[in-house]
Amino acid sequence: MIPCDMEFFEEQIKISAEALQMSIFDRREGFGFTKEDPAEELEEVYVEIEQLESQFKECVKICSFIIEKDKELIEEKNDMHYQVQAA
């Protein structure tokens, strides 16, 4: 993993964490994004939920990648440890 990968991962997680600081409904109400027409409101909330779902999927991918890399590093460390003990 190169440093720019880690920066990308950190930025994606930061974006998702910021988006989750406030509930969708509180954020919409707080910023005056609510609509008078319930159908319009529902449509906009649906779009926001789709965006959050997409961000969540990206975070899950990032977490899975990090876990796999961690497993690889642990395995490499263990292999090196056994080689040192065998020497």
BELHU-V572581 format. One record per backbone hydrogen bond with DSSP energy under -1.0 kcal/mol. CO is the residue of the C=O (numbers start at 1). NH is the residue of the N-H. E is the energy in kcal/mol with one decimal. If there is no record, write none. Layout:
co={CO:CO}
nh={NH:NH}
e={E:E}
//
This chain:
co={2:2:3:4:5:6:7:8:9:10:11:12:13:14:15:16:18:23:24:25:26:27:28:37:38:39:40:41:42:43:44:45:46:47:48:49:50:51:52:53:54:55:56:57:58:59:60:61:62:63:64:65:66:67:68:69:70:71:72:73:74:75:76:77:78:79:80:81:82:83}
nh={5:6:7:8:9:10:11:12:13:14:15:16:17:18:19:20:21:27:28:29:30:31:33:41:42:43:44:45:46:47:48:49:50:51:52:53:54:55:56:57:58:59:60:61:62:63:64:65:66:67:68:69:70:71:72:73:74:75:76:77:78:79:80:81:82:83:84:85:86:87}
e={-1.4:-1.3:-2.2:-2.2:-2.7:-2.8:-2.3:-2.4:-2.4:-2.4:-2.6:-2.1:-2.7:-2.5:-1.9:-1.2:-1.3:-2.7:-2.6:-2.3:-3.0:-2.1:-3.3:-2.4:-2.6:-2.2:-2.4:-2.6:-2.4:-1.9:-2.2:-2.6:-2.3:-2.1:-2.6:-2.7:-2.1:-2.3:-2.7:-2.4:-2.0:-2.4:-2.4:-2.3:-2.5:-2.9:-2.6:-2.5:-2.7:-2.6:-2.5:-2.6:-2.5:-2.4:-2.3:-2.5:-2.5:-2.6:-2.6:-2.6:-2.7:-2.5:-2.5:-2.4:-2.5:-2.2:-2.2:-2.2:-2.1:-1.2}
//
